Amino acid sequence: MKPVTIGTVGSGYAAALHGNGYQKISRIPVRLKTVCDIVEEKAKEVQEAYHYEGICTDFETLLADPEIDVIDIVTPPFLHMEMIEKALKAGKHVISEKPLTGYFGKPGDPAPIGDHVPKRVMYQHVLGEMDRLRTVVEKSDAKFFYAENFVYATPVQRAVEILRRKKSKILFLKGETSLKGSSSPVAGQWNKTGGGTLIRCGTHPLTGILYLKQVEAQARGEIITVKSVTADAGNATGCLTEQEHRHIKAYPQDVEDFANVTLTFSDGTKAVILSTDTVLGGTKDYIEVYCNDAVMNCNITPTDLMNTYLPDEEDLEDWELSEMLPSKLGWNKAFVSQEMIRGYTGELQDFVEAIACGRKAVSGFSLAYESMKVLYAAYVSAEEGRRFDL
């Protein structure tokens, strides 16, 4: 079988997650050809770590390479839309990291935009951008894939199997992604991230929950949509002194570090999404599913697959035991096959199979669109202090 040839643009944290994921793909041959970054040294680091054949510093070089089948976009989100459109028009399949897009400011906007541009204006702008991109996606012969790993996380996929077999009615879902802040130096700026913890982290459980409701609807022969969104968001770490702040990496300037969102679906059922930058002890990821005839608690991180006790960190200084843990000392819940459990291998396996076999993938443009629509509806709700009806 002809290998699916990958060109990756971006060399940050997500490039490592995807690099690890590609190494675990089975059945379909994958060729990692080129990694692109404007900083050549960063591109070289990814190349050496995951055995790409070469590097470049110009995105147009990836697009012009006739051997590359798919462009894997792991850049900051403010670059996504332009790169996706160019890649599709160049005839390349596209894998795009989350979030699909966001509002990053326009000429004439008062700064900082997170404090001065109404969220309803942002919502309308984001919908307009996505509608324009949808036209490009629909006209292209190439495929678009949305890299939301929660959709493919192994506990979530197991829940999907149960839902399809039992045809259960989901009455309530609860999901969370929380941690101690971001390692990105621009995470606190709306014009770079399109929002705060909700769009950076809350998008994970949100999209997973939207996917599970889609699975339920398909299994039961129903149509279920999001009817309304009610949200609260704010800055919880602003009260800390410099000394008190030393363990938290959240430095919001015009974004939120706390968000709580309630969804009401067209069938009257509910979901709650929580995301914060205030949680120490590692990343907290889960989705809980409460049905008429089943309960499924999908623990993504941390898990209890491996508990470690280390009295010192000798020879482990540069080795990651678990995400967002500042120390490996004492008892910890260690990552085991995180690229599998958290869904990175599953999503990439699905995408390359879709390319090789000419089929649809589980996570595509419609899920990306719905996720972004709900995220920005939540921002409107939080700012205006009322329910937002979709």
N, C-alpha and C positions, 0 to 999 in steps of 0.2 A: 504494500500500500504506500502511495506517495505520502511523505511526511507533511504535516501541517507546519508551515514555516512561520515563525513568530518574529515580529519586530516590536520591541518594547520601548515606549517613550516615558521617561521618568526613572529616577534611580533612588527614590526614597524608601521609606518603610514598606510601602505596598509592593515595591519591586522585589523585595526580599520574600514577602509572603507569596507572591506569584511564582518567584523562582523556585521556592521550595515545593509549591504545588505542582509545577510542571514536571519536576523530578519524579513525582509519584504517579503520573498518568500511565495507564495500562491500555493495551490493545491497539491504540492509535499512535503511530510514530510521530514524535514532535521534534522539530528542529529549531533551536534557539539561535537565530542568526545574528541579530543586531540589537544592541541597547543604545538608546539615544538620550543624551542629556547635554544641556548647554555647558555644564561643568564636566570637562573631560575626565578628571580624576574620579568623580563619582561614577561615571559610566564604566570606567575601568574596574572599579571595585565590584560592581554588579557582574560585569563580564567574567571576572576571575572567580567570583563566588559560585556562579551558576552556569559557567561554561558556555557563554554566548560566543559565537564565532568572531564577532567584531563589534566596534563601537562607532558612533558618529555624534556630531554635535548639532546637526541641522535636521529638523523634522522632515523637511522636503526630501532629504536623502532616503528616509524610510519609504515615503510615498512613491518615490521613483524606482524603487527596487522591484523588478518584476518577479523575483523569487519569493518575496514576502506575501503570504496569504492574509495575515491578520495583524492589525495594529492593536497592541495591548497598551491602553492609556492609563498610566498610574501617576499622572501629573497632579498638581493642585487643581481643585475643581474649577477655578476661574478660567482655566485653559481648555476644559473639556469640550464645550460646544463647538468651538472653532475647529479643534482637532478632529472631532467626530465627523463633522460635515466634510472636511477636506479628505479624510480617509475614505469615507463612503463614496464620494465623488471620484476618487482615484481607483475605485473598484476593490478596495480592501475591506474585508470583514473587520468589525470593531468590537473589542472588549473594552468597556469603560468602567473604571472604578466608581464607587459611590462617593458623594452624591452626584447625580447626573449633572446638575448645574446649580445655580443660585443667583441671588442678586448681589453684584459686586460694585455697583455704583455706575453713574453716568456723568458725563461732563456737566458741570453746574450744580451737582449735588452738594449740599452743605456737609462738611465733615465734622465729626465722624458720622458716616451714613447710618450706622445702627441706631444712633440716638436721634437723627433728624429726618430721615426719609420714612414716610409712613409705610407700615408693613403691607397695607392694602395696595399701595403703588408697587411694592416689590412683588406681591402675589400676581398682579396683572402682568407685570413684565415677564416673570418667570413662565407663566402660562403661555404668553405670546411666543417666547423663545422656544418652548417645547413644541408648540403647535407647528412652528416653522420647521423644526428638526424632524418632526413626525412626517412631514411631507417629503423630506429628503430620504428618510428611512424607507418609506413606502415606495418611492420611485427607484431606489437602488436595488440592484441584483445581489448586493452583498448583505450579510447578516449583521444585526446589532445585538450584542450580548451585554447584560447588566450584571456586573460582578458584585452582587450582594451575597456575601458568604453565609449569612444566617439562613437563607433559603436552602442551602446545601449542607448546613451543619448536621452531623449524623443524628443527634437526638431529634431534630426537627423532621428530618426525612423519615425517621422511624414513626413519629407521630402521624406523618402523612399516610404511611401504610395502614395504620389503624383506622384513620378517618375514612380512607377509601373502602376498606373492608366492612366496617360497621355502619358507614353512612351516618355517623353521629352528628347531632346538632350542637354546634359550639355556642354556648351561652355567654361565656366571658373569657377573655384572654388578658394576660398581664405579661409585659415584657420590660426588660431593663438592660441598659448598658451604662455602667457607671465606673469611674476610676478617679485617680487623684489629679487629673488635668492632662494636658497634652505636651508632648515633647517638641511640638512645632513652635517656632518663635513667633509665628503670625496667627496662632490659634485664637488670640483675643481680639482680632481685628475683623470686622464684618466684611470689609472690602477685599479681604483675602480668602475668607472661608465661607461667606454667605450666611453666617449665623454662628451660633455657639455650640454648646454641648448637644443640643437637639439635632442639628444637622450633621455634626461630626460623628456623634455616637448613637443618638436616639433613632437615627435612620435605620440602624440594624434591626432592633426588635420591631420597629414599625413595619418595615418591609416584610420581615418574616411573618408577622401577624396578618398583613394583607394577603400574603401568599396562602397561608393556612385557611383563610376565609374563602379564597378562590378554590382551593381543593375541596372544601366542604360543599361549596355551591355546585361544582362539577359532579361530585359524587351523588348529590341529592337531586340533580336536575333543576337547580334554582339559579336565580340571578340575585347576587348580593353586592351592594355597593356601599360606600361610606356616605351616610346621610348628613352627619354634622360632626364638628370638632369643637371641643372646649379645652382651653389650655391655660396654664399658669407658668410663667417663666420669670427669672430674676437673677440677681447677683447675691449669692449667699456668702461668698468669701470676702466681700467688701468690708466686713466688720473686723477682720483679723488684723492684728498688729504684725509688723515685719517678723518678729520672733515667732508668733503663733502661726505664721504662714509658711514656715520653713519646710514643712513636709508636703504641702500642697503645691502642685505645679499649674494651678489655674490663675491666669492673670488677665481677666476679661477687661477690655477697654470699652467696647460698645456692643458686646455680645453677652449672652446669658451663660451662667455656669450651673443653672438648675432649670429643669423643665419637666412638667407633668402634663400629659395630654390624655384626654378621654375621647374615644371615638364611639359614635352611635351608628350602627349599620342599618341598612334599609329593612332588615328583618327584626329590628328592635334590640338586637344583642349589643354587647358592649366590649370595649377593649381599653386598657390603660397602658400607656407607655411612660416610663420614667427614665430620665437621663440626667446625671449630675457629674460635676468635676470635684466632688467633695468626699470621695470614698477611698480610704486607704486600704492597703492589704492586697492589692492586685486588682485586675479587671474583673468586674461582676457582670456576667452575661447569662440571661436565661429567658425562656418564654414558658409561661404556664398556660395550659389549655384545659378549660372546664366545660365538659359536655353534659348532655342529658344522661349519658350512660358510660362515661369514662372521664378520668382525670389524667393528664400527661404533663409532668414537670420536666421540661427540656433544659437541663443544666449544661451549659456550654463551657463556661469557665466561672469559677474553678470547678474541677471535678475531683472525685475521690479515687481516681485510678492509681495515683501514686502520692504518698505522703513521705516527705523527707525530713530528716533531722540532721543538721550540720553544725558542729561546734565551731568551725572556722570556714573561711572561704578560700583556703589555699588551693591553687591551681584551677580555680573556678572564676577568677576575676573577670574574664571576658566572655563568660558563658552564661546564656540566659536560662534561668531555672523556670521562671514564670514572668508574664508580662506585668510591668509596673510595680515590681517588688524591688525596693531599694537595697535590700539585704537578703542574703541566702541563709543567714544564721537561724538556728532554732528550727521549729517545725514549720513546714510550708507545704502547700499543695502544688506539686510540680506539674508542668505541662508534659503530656504524653501524646505524641502524634498530633500536635495542635493543628498542623496543616490539614489533617483528616477531620478531626472532631469539629473544628471551627468552620469547615466547609470550603477551604480554599482549593483543595485538590478536587473536591466534588464539582465545584463550579467550572473549573478549567477542563475537567474530564468531559462534562456535559457540552461545553462550548466546542472543543476540538472534535468531539463525536458529531455534533450538529453540522460542522463544516465538512468533515470527511464523508458523512452519510447523507447530507442534504436534507436534514430534518430540522424542526424547530427546537430551540432550547427551552428549558423551564423558565429561565429568567431573561426577559427581553424588554423591549421598549415600553410596552403597556404597563408593566410593573414599575419600571423606573418613573414613568409619567405620573402614575397614581401616587407613588411615594412622595415625589416632589410636591405634588398638588396638596397633599395632606400636610406636609411639613410647613409650607408657607401659609396654609389656612390656619395652622396652629399658631404661627407667629402673629397673624391678624387677630385671632381670638385673644391671645395673651395681652397684646397691646391695647385692644379696645375693651377688654374686660367683659366679653360676652360670647355666647355661642356663635360659631360661624357655620351657616348652613350651606352645604355644597349643592 
